[in-house]
């Protein structure tokens, strides 16, 4: 059991490996790994790292919390593949209110992303968990963030990514899921 504990302590070092994954892609000039097989290798390594990270979290966190973070990992990777530049994860403003799961740039638009994960649909679809109160709190947290970095409200969007774990796993992305009116 001691070997497993030592292994799980090393799981916190896994994110450093993620930074090297883009190096596995082809340069387009015939060097490195071919794009198709490189992408497959990248996907395989990403899935393996996700599994290791998830198992490590299960040792320390409640299962629901660990599942939520796994959903955030999948959403993060999905958005990056779609061209987003993720600049923050699990942002919590100074007032300590709601946590914004992901913040990233989609071209000139700063996107605040709420990620909802479920192991099944017995409680309804994940996106139904983002009610009016949660939206208002997310808008307030976004207002604090954009004020701090100097972005105008017209360049802000709120997206929702829902992950339904199961066979098959379903990930859906709703752009501009709710209004971008200024915070109350």
GULO-55318 format. One record per atom (N, C-alpha, C, O): residue in three letters; x, z, y. Coordinates in steps of 0.05 Angstrom, whole numbers, padded with zeros to 5 digits, always signed. Example, Ala and Ser with C-alpha at 12.3 -4.5 7.8 and 13.67 -1.06 7.14 Angstrom:
% GULO-55318
Ala+00264+00156-00114/Ala+00246+00156-00090/Ala+00264+00156-00066/Ala+00285+00169-00066/Ser+00257+00142-00045/Ser+00273+00143-00021/Ser+00258+00157+00001/Ser+00268+00161+00023/
//
This chain:
% GULO-55318
Unk+00017+00000-00024/Unk+00000+00000+00000/Unk+00017+00000+00025/Unk+00009-00009+00046/Unk+00042+00011+00023/Unk+00059+00011+00046/Unk+00066-00017+00056/Unk+00069-00022+00080/Unk+00069-00036+00037/Unk+00076-00064+00044/Unk+00053-00076+00060/Unk+00058-00092+00078/Unk+00028-00068+00053/Unk+00005-00079+00068/Unk+00004-00069+00096/Unk-00003-00083+00115/Unk+00010-00043+00099/Unk+00010-00031+00126/Unk+00032-00044+00143/Unk+00027-00050+00167/Unk+00056-00048+00132/Unk+00077-00062+00147/Unk+00068-00090+00154/Unk+00074-00100+00176/Unk+00055-00104+00136/Unk+00045-00131+00141/Unk+00024-00130+00164/Unk+00025-00147+00182/Unk+00006-00112+00163/Unk-00015-00111+00184/Unk-00004-00104+00211/Unk-00015-00112+00231/Unk+00018-00089+00212/Unk+00031-00083+00237/Unk+00043-00108+00250/Unk+00045-00110+00274/Unk+00051-00126+00233/Unk+00063-00151+00242/Unk+00042-00171+00252/Unk+00048-00191+00265/Unk+00017-00166+00245/Unk-00005-00184+00254/Unk-00006-00187+00284/Unk-00013-00208+00294/Unk+00002-00165+00298/Unk+00001-00167+00327/Unk+00021-00187+00338/Unk+00019-00195+00361/Unk+00041-00195+00322/Unk+00060-00214+00330/Unk+00051-00243+00326/Unk+00064-00262+00335/Unk+00029-00247+00312/Unk+00019-00273+00305/Unk+00013-00290+00330/Unk+00019-00314+00330/Unk+00002-00279+00352/Unk-00003-00297+00375/Unk+00022-00311+00385/Unk+00019-00333+00397/Unk+00045-00300+00382/Unk+00070-00313+00390/Unk+00074-00339+00375/Unk+00084-00359+00386/Unk+00065-00340+00350/Unk+00067-00364+00334/Unk+00049-00385+00345/Unk+00056-00409+00344/Unk+00026-00378+00355/Unk+00007-00397+00365/Unk+00019-00414+00387/Unk+00012-00438+00390/Unk+00037-00403+00403/Unk+00050-00418+00424/Unk+00067-00441+00414/Unk+00071-00460+00429/Unk+00076-00439+00390/Unk+00093-00460+00378/Unk+00077-00482+00365/Unk+00088-00504+00359/Unk+00051-00478+00360/Unk+00035-00498+00346/Unk+00035-00525+00360/Unk+00036-00546+00346/Unk+00033-00527+00387/Unk+00033-00554+00399/Unk+00058-00569+00393/Unk+00058-00594+00395/Unk+00080-00556+00387/Unk+00105-00570+00381/Unk+00103-00587+00355/Unk+00119-00605+00351/Unk+00083-00580+00338/Unk+00080-00595+00313/Unk+00067-00622+00317/Unk+00067-00638+00299/Unk+00056-00627+00340/Unk+00043-00652+00345/Unk+00063-00675+00350/Unk+00086-00669+00358/Unk+00055-00698+00345/Unk+00073-00721+00348/Unk+00079-00726+00378/Unk+00062-00720+00395/Unk+00102-00736+00384/Unk+00109-00743+00411/Unk+00098-00770+00419/Unk+00098-00778+00442/Unk+00088-00785+00399/Unk+00077-00812+00405/Unk+00098-00833+00404/Unk+00092-00857+00406/Unk+00123-00826+00402/Unk+00146-00845+00402/Unk+00157-00847+00374/Unk+00180-00856+00370/Unk+00142-00839+00353/Unk+00153-00841+00326/Unk+00169-00816+00318/Unk+00176-00814+00294/Unk+00174-00798+00336/Unk+00189-00774+00329/Unk+00170-00752+00320/Unk+00146-00752+00326/Unk+00181-00733+00307/Unk+00165-00710+00298/Unk+00146-00717+00276/Unk+00150-00737+00262/Unk+00125-00702+00272/Unk+00106-00706+00251/Unk+00085-00726+00261/Unk+00077-00726+00284/Unk+00076-00744+00243/Unk+00056-00763+00251/Unk+00031-00749+00261/Unk+00025-00727+00252/Unk+00017-00760+00281/Unk-00005-00747+00294/Unk-00027-00738+00274/Unk-00037-00716+00276/Unk-00034-00756+00255/Unk-00055-00749+00236/Unk-00047-00725+00218/Unk-00062-00706+00217/Unk-00024-00727+00205/Unk-00016-00705+00187/Unk-00008-00681+00204/Unk-00012-00658+00194/Unk+00002-00685+00228/Unk+00009-00662+00245/Unk-00016-00647+00253/Unk-00016-00622+00255/Unk-00038-00662+00259/Unk-00063-00649+00266/Unk-00073-00633+00242/Unk-00084-00611+00246/Unk-00071-00644+00218/Unk-00080-00630+00194/Unk-00064-00604+00190/Unk-00075-00583+00184/Unk-00038-00607+00194/Unk-00021-00583+00191/Unk-00027-00562+00212/Unk-00028-00539+00207/Unk-00032-00571+00237/Unk-00039-00553+00259/Unk-00065-00539+00252/Unk-00067-00515+00256/Unk-00085-00554+00242/Unk-00111-00541+00234/Unk-00107-00521+00212/Unk-00119-00500+00212/Unk-00091-00528+00192/Unk-00086-00510+00170/Unk-00072-00485+00179/Unk-00080-00463+00171/Unk-00052-00488+00195/Unk-00038-00464+00206/Unk-00056-00447+00223/Unk-00056-00422+00222/Unk-00072-00460+00240/Unk-00091-00445+00257/Unk-00111-00429+00240/Unk-00117-00406+00246/Unk-00121-00442+00219/Unk-00141-00428+00202/Unk-00127-00404+00187/Unk-00139-00383+00185/Unk-00103-00408+00178/Unk-00088-00387+00165/Unk-00083-00363+00184/Unk-00086-00340+00177/Unk-00075-00370+00208/Unk-00069-00349+00228/Unk-00095-00334+00235/Unk-00095-00310+00238/Unk-00117-00349+00238/Unk-00143-00336+00243/Unk-00150-00316+00221/Unk-00158-00294+00227/Unk-00146-00325+00196/Unk-00153-00307+00174/Unk-00135-00282+00173/Unk-00145-00260+00169/Unk-00110-00285+00178/Unk-00092-00262+00178/Unk-00099-00244+00201/Unk-00100-00219+00198/Unk-00104-00255+00225/Unk-00111-00239+00248/Unk-00137-00224+00243/Unk-00140-00200+00250/Unk-00157-00238+00231/Unk-00182-00225+00225/Unk-00179-00202+00205/Unk-00191-00181+00209/Unk-00164-00206+00184/Unk-00159-00185+00164/Unk-00146-00161+00177/Unk-00152-00138+00171/Unk-00127-00166+00195/Unk-00114-00144+00209/Unk-00133-00129+00227/Unk-00132-00104+00229/Unk-00151-00143+00240/Unk-00171-00130+00257/Unk-00190-00113+00241/Unk-00199-00092+00249/Unk-00198-00123+00217/Unk-00216-00108+00200/Unk-00205-00081+00192/Unk-00220-00062+00187/Unk-00179-00079+00191/Unk-00166-00053+00184/Unk-00169-00033+00207/Unk-00169-00009+00201/Unk-00171-00042+00231/Unk-00171-00024+00254/Unk-00198-00022+00269/Unk-00203-00003+00282/Unk-00215-00042+00267/Unk-00239-00044+00282/Unk-00264-00044+00265/Unk-00262-00047+00240/Unk-00287-00040+00277/Unk-00312-00042+00263/Unk-00316-00072+00256/Unk-00307-00089+00271/Unk-00329-00077+00233/Unk-00332-00105+00225/Unk-00346-00124+00245/Unk-00338-00147+00248/Unk-00366-00113+00259/Unk-00380-00130+00279/Unk-00361-00138+00302/Unk-00362-00160+00312/Unk-00345-00118+00311/Unk-00326-00124+00333/Unk-00305-00144+00324/Unk-00298-00162+00339/Unk-00295-00141+00299/Unk-00275-00160+00289/Unk-00287-00188+00286/Unk-00273-00208+00292/Unk-00312-00190+00278/Unk-00325-00216+00275/Unk-00328-00229+00303/Unk-00325-00253+00306/Unk-00335-00213+00323/Unk-00337-00223+00350/Unk-00311-00235+00360/Unk-00311-00256+00373/Unk-00289-00221+00355/Unk-00263-00231+00364/Unk-00256-00256+00349/Unk-00243-00274+00360/Unk-00263-00257+00323/Unk-00258-00282+00308/Unk-00273-00305+00320/Unk-00263-00328+00322/Unk-00298-00300+00328/Unk-00313-00321+00342/Unk-00300-00330+00368/Unk-00300-00354+00374/Unk-00289-00311+00383/Unk-00275-00317+00407/Unk-00250-00334+00402/Unk-00244-00353+00417/Unk-00236-00328+00380/Unk-00213-00344+00373/Unk-00221-00373+00367/Unk-00208-00392+00376/Unk-00243-00376+00352/Unk-00252-00403+00345/Unk-00261-00418+00370/Unk-00256-00442+00374/Unk-00276-00404+00388/Unk-00285-00416+00413/Unk-00261-00425+00430/Unk-00261-00446+00442/Unk-00242-00407+00432/Unk-00217-00413+00447/Unk-00205-00439+00438/Unk-00199-00457+00454/Unk-00200-00441+00412/Unk-00188-00465+00401/Unk-00205-00490+00405/Unk-00195-00511+00412/Unk-00231-00487+00401/Unk-00250-00509+00405/Unk-00248-00520+00433/Unk-00247-00544+00438/Unk-00249-00501+00453/Unk-00248-00510+00481/Unk-00222-00523+00488/Unk-00221-00542+00503/Unk-00200-00512+00477/Unk-00174-00524+00483/Unk-00173-00553+00472/Unk-00162-00571+00485/Unk-00185-00557+00449/Unk-00185-00584+00437/Unk-00202-00603+00454/Unk-00197-00627+00454/Unk-00221-00593+00469/Unk-00237-00609+00487/Unk-00225-00612+00514/Unk-00237-00624+00532/Unk-00200-00602+00518/Unk-00186-00606+00543/Unk-00187-00583+00563/Unk-00176-00585+00585/Unk-00200-00561+00555/Unk-00200-00538+00573/Unk-00173-00525+00574/Unk-00157-00525+00555/Unk-00166-00513+00597/Unk-00142-00497+00600/Unk-00151-00468+00603/Unk-00160-00460+00624/Unk-00148-00453+00582/Unk-00158-00425+00582/Unk-00137-00408+00598/Unk-00114-00408+00591/Unk-00147-00393+00618/Unk-00129-00377+00635/Unk-00133-00347+00631/Unk-00116-00331+00639/Unk-00155-00339+00618/Unk-00159-00310+00614/Unk-00178-00306+00590/Unk-00196-00322+00585/Unk-00173-00284+00576/Unk-00190-00276+00554/Unk-00197-00247+00558/Unk-00181-00231+00567/Unk-00222-00241+00552/Unk-00232-00213+00554/Unk-00227-00201+00581/Unk-00217-00178+00584/Unk-00234-00216+00602/Unk-00230-00207+00630/Unk-00252-00186+00636/Unk-00275-00190+00632/Unk-00242-00164+00646/Unk-00260-00142+00656/Unk-00253-00136+00684/Unk-00230-00130+00690/Unk-00272-00138+00702/Unk-00267-00134+00730/Unk-00260-00105+00737/Unk-00259-00087+00719/Unk-00254-00101+00762/Unk-00245-00074+00771/Unk-00267-00053+00767/Unk-00261-00029+00763/Unk-00292-00061+00769/Unk-00313-00042+00766/Unk-00318-00034+00737/Unk-00334-00016+00731/Unk-00303-00047+00718/Unk-00305-00040+00690/Unk-00331-00048+00677/Unk-00337-00039+00655/Unk-00345-00066+00689/Unk-00371-00075+00679/Unk-00368-00093+00655/Unk-00353-00087+00636/Unk-00383-00114+00655/Unk-00384-00132+00632/Unk-00357-00146+00628/Unk-00342-00150+00647/Unk-00352-00154+00604/Unk-00327-00168+00597/Unk-00334-00198+00594/Unk-00353-00205+00581/Unk-00318-00215+00608/Unk-00321-00244+00605/Unk-00302-00252+00582/Unk-00278-00247+00583/Unk-00313-00265+00562/Unk-00298-00271+00538/Unk-00275-00291+00543/Unk-00252-00286+00536/Unk-00282-00313+00556/Unk-00261-00333+00562/Unk-00265-00344+00590/Unk-00288-00348+00599/Unk-00243-00350+00604/Unk-00244-00363+00630/Unk-00224-00386+00628/Unk-00201-00382+00620/Unk-00234-00410+00636/Unk-00216-00433+00634/Unk-00224-00455+00653/Unk-00246-00455+00664/Unk-00206-00473+00657/Unk-00211-00496+00674/Unk-00219-00520+00657/Unk-00206-00526+00637/Unk-00241-00533+00665/Unk-00249-00558+00653/Unk-00247-00578+00676/Unk-00266-00583+00690/Unk-00223-00589+00679/Unk-00218-00607+00702/Unk-00217-00589+00727/Unk-00203-00569+00727/Unk-00233-00597+00747/Unk-00233-00581+00772/Unk-00252-00558+00772/Unk-00255-00544+00792/Unk-00266-00553+00750/Unk-00287-00533+00748/Unk-00276-00509+00733/Unk-00265-00511+00711/Unk-00280-00485+00745/Unk-00273-00460+00732/Unk-00297-00451+00715/Unk-00319-00447+00726/Unk-00292-00448+00689/Unk-00314-00442+00671/Unk-00312-00414+00659/Unk-00291-00406+00649/Unk-00333-00399+00662/Unk-00335-00372+00650/Unk-00352-00375+00624/Unk-00374-00385+00625/Unk-00340-00368+00602/Unk-00352-00373+00576/Unk-00359-00347+00562/Unk-00343-00329+00559/Unk-00384-00345+00554/Unk-00394-00323+00538/Unk-00395-00333+00509/Unk-00407-00354+00504/Unk-00383-00318+00491/Unk-00382-00325+00463/Unk-00399-00305+00448/Unk-00396-00281+00450/Unk-00418-00316+00432/Unk-00435-00299+00415/Unk-00431-00307+00386/Unk-00433-00331+00379/Unk-00426-00288+00369/Unk-00421-00293+00341/Unk-00441-00277+00324/Unk-00448-00255+00330/Unk-00448-00289+00301/Unk-00466-00275+00282/Unk-00457-00283+00254/Unk-00447-00305+00250/Unk-00461-00265+00236/Unk-00455-00271+00208/Unk-00479-00285+00194/Unk-00476-00296+00172/Unk-00502-00284+00207/Unk-00526-00297+00196/Unk-00546-00300+00218/Unk-00542-00290+00241/Unk-00568-00313+00212/Unk-00588-00317+00233/Unk-00613-00299+00230/Unk-00634-00305+00241/Unk-00610-00277+00216/Unk-00632-00258+00212/Unk-00641-00245+00239/Unk-00664-00237+00241/Unk-00623-00243+00258/Unk-00631-00232+00284/Unk-00635-00254+00305/Unk-00636-00248+00329/Unk-00639-00278+00296/Unk-00643-00300+00314/Unk-00616-00314+00320/Unk-00595-00304+00312/Unk-00617-00336+00335/Unk-00592-00350+00342/Unk-00575-00333+00361/Unk-00586-00318+00377/Unk-00549-00335+00358/Unk-00531-00319+00375/Unk-00536-00322+00405/Unk-00534-00302+00420/Unk-00543-00346+00414/Unk-00546-00350+00443/Unk-00570-00334+00455/Unk-00571-00331+00479/Unk-00588-00325+00438/Unk-00611-00310+00448/Unk-00603-00282+00457/Unk-00618-00268+00470/Unk-00578-00274+00451/Unk-00568-00247+00459/Unk-00559-00246+00488/Unk-00553-00225+00499/Unk-00558-00269+00502/Unk-00550-00270+00530/Unk-00576-00271+00547/Unk-00586-00292+00554/Unk-00586-00247+00553/Unk-00610-00244+00568/Unk-00605-00245+00598/Unk-00582-00248+00606/Unk-00626-00242+00614/Unk-00623-00243+00643/Unk-00604-00222+00654/Unk-00588-00228+00672/Unk-00606-00198+00643/Unk-00588-00176+00653/Unk-00559-00183+00647/Unk-00542-00178+00665/Unk-00553-00193+00624/Unk-00525-00201+00617/Unk-00516-00223+00635/Unk-00493-00223+00644/Unk-00533-00242+00641/Unk-00526-00264+00659/Unk-00519-00254+00687/Unk-00499-00263+00699/Unk-00535-00235+00697/Unk-00529-00224+00724/Unk-00502-00210+00724/Unk-00487-00213+00742/Unk-00496-00195+00703/Unk-00471-00180+00701/Unk-00447-00200+00699/Unk-00426-00195+00710/Unk-00451-00222+00684/Unk-00430-00242+00682/Unk-00425-00256+00709/Unk-00402-00261+00716/Unk-00446-00261+00723/Unk-00444-00274+00749/Unk-00429-00255+00769/Unk-00412-00264+00784/Unk-00435-00229+00768/Unk-00420-00210+00785/Unk-00391-00209+00778/Unk-00374-00209+00796/Unk-00384-00208+00752/Unk-00356-00208+00744/Unk-00342-00234+00752/Unk-00319-00233+00761/Unk-00356-00257+00750/Unk-00345-00282+00759/Unk-00340-00282+00789/Unk-00320-00292+00798/Unk-00359-00271+00804/Unk-00356-00269+00833/Unk-00331-00254+00841/Unk-00317-00262+00859/Unk-00326-00232+00827/Unk-00302-00217+00833/Unk-00277-00233+00826/Unk-00258-00233+00842/Unk-00277-00247+00804/Unk-00254-00263+00795/Unk-00249-00286+00815/Unk-00226-00290+00823/Unk-00270-00301+00822/Unk-00265-00324+00840/Unk-00257-00315+00868/Unk-00243-00329+00882/Unk-00267-00292+00877/Unk-00260-00281+00903/Unk-00230-00275+00903/Unk-00216-00280+00922/Unk-00220-00264+00880/Unk-00192-00256+00878/Unk-00174-00281+00878/Unk-00152-00279+00889/Unk-00183-00303+00866/Unk-00165-00326+00864/Unk-00172-00348+00885/Unk-00157-00368+00887/Unk-00194-00345+00900/Unk-00200-00363+00921/Unk-00213-00389+00912/Unk-00207-00411+00923/Unk-00232-00388+00893/Unk-00247-00412+00884/Unk-00275-00411+00896/Unk-00287-00389+00898/Unk-00285-00434+00903/Unk-00312-00436+00914/Unk-00333-00436+00892/Unk-00327-00446+00870/Unk-00357-00425+00897/Unk-00378-00424+00877/Unk-00386-00452+00867/Unk-00395-00454+00844/Unk-00383-00472+00884/Unk-00391-00499+00875/Unk-00373-00510+00853/Unk-00380-00529+00839/Unk-00350-00497+00849/Unk-00332-00505+00827/Unk-00332-00486+00804/Unk-00312-00483+00790/Unk-00355-00473+00799/Unk-00358-00453+00778/Unk-00381-00461+00760/Unk-00401-00472+00768/Unk-00377-00456+00734/Unk-00397-00462+00714/Unk-00397-00439+00693/Unk-00377-00427+00688/Unk-00421-00435+00681/Unk-00423-00415+00660/Unk-00432-00428+00634/Unk-00453-00440+00633/Unk-00415-00427+00614/Unk-00420-00439+00588/Unk-00425-00418+00567/Unk-00418-00394+00571/Unk-00437-00426+00546/Unk-00442-00408+00523/Unk-00433-00422+00498/Unk-00440-00445+00493/Unk-00417-00407+00482/Unk-00409-00417+00456/Unk-00420-00398+00435/Unk-00415-00374+00437/Unk-00435-00409+00416/Unk-00445-00392+00395/Unk-00433-00400+00369/Unk-00429-00423+00363/Unk-00426-00379+00353/Unk-00413-00384+00327/Unk-00430-00370+00306/Unk-00435-00346+00307/Unk-00439-00385+00287/Unk-00455-00374+00265/Unk-00438-00377+00240/Unk-00434-00399+00229/Unk-00428-00354+00230/Unk-00411-00355+00206/Unk-00428-00358+00182/Unk-00450-00345+00180/Unk-00420-00373+00164/Unk-00435-00378+00139/Unk-00424-00403+00126/Unk-00402-00411+00132/Unk-00440-00414+00108/Unk-00431-00438+00094/Unk-00451-00459+00099/Unk-00472-00459+00086/Unk-00447-00477+00117/Unk-00424-00482+00133/Unk-00424-00465+00159/Unk-00444-00454+00167/Unk-00400-00462+00170/Unk-00397-00448+00196/Unk-00407-00467+00218/Unk-00399-00491+00218/Unk-00423-00457+00237/Unk-00434-00473+00258/Unk-00425-00463+00285/Unk-00428-00439+00291/Unk-00413-00480+00301/Unk-00404-00474+00328/Unk-00419-00492+00347/Unk-00418-00517+00344/Unk-00433-00481+00367/Unk-00446-00498+00386/Unk-00438-00489+00415/Unk-00433-00466+00420/Unk-00436-00509+00432/Unk-00426-00505+00459/Unk-00448-00515+00479/Unk-00456-00538+00478/Unk-00457-00497+00496/Unk-00477-00505+00516/Unk-00463-00503+00543/Unk-00456-00482+00553/Unk-00460-00527+00556/Unk-00448-00527+00582/Unk-00470-00520+00603/Unk-00493-00526+00600/Unk-00461-00506+00624/Unk-00479-00498+00645/Unk-00503-00484+00634/Unk-00526-00491+00640/Unk-00498-00464+00618/Unk-00519-00450+00603/Unk-00539-00434+00621/Unk-00562-00432+00615/Unk-00529-00425+00643/Unk-00546-00412+00663/Unk-00535-00416+00691/Unk-00512-00425+00694/Unk-00551-00410+00711/Unk-00545-00417+00739/Unk-00519-00407+00749/Unk-00508-00387+00739/Unk-00510-00420+00770/Unk-00486-00411+00783/Unk-00491-00400+00811/Unk-00475-00403+00829/Unk-00515-00389+00814/Unk-00521-00377+00841/Unk-00502-00354+00846/Unk-00492-00341+00827/Unk-00497-00348+00871/Unk-00479-00327+00878/Unk-00490-00300+00869/Unk-00514-00296+00867/Unk-00471-00281+00863/Unk-00480-00255+00852/Unk-00497-00240+00872/Unk-00495-00244+00897/Unk-00513-00223+00861/Unk-00531-00207+00878/Unk-00516-00186+00894/Unk-00529-00171+00909/
//
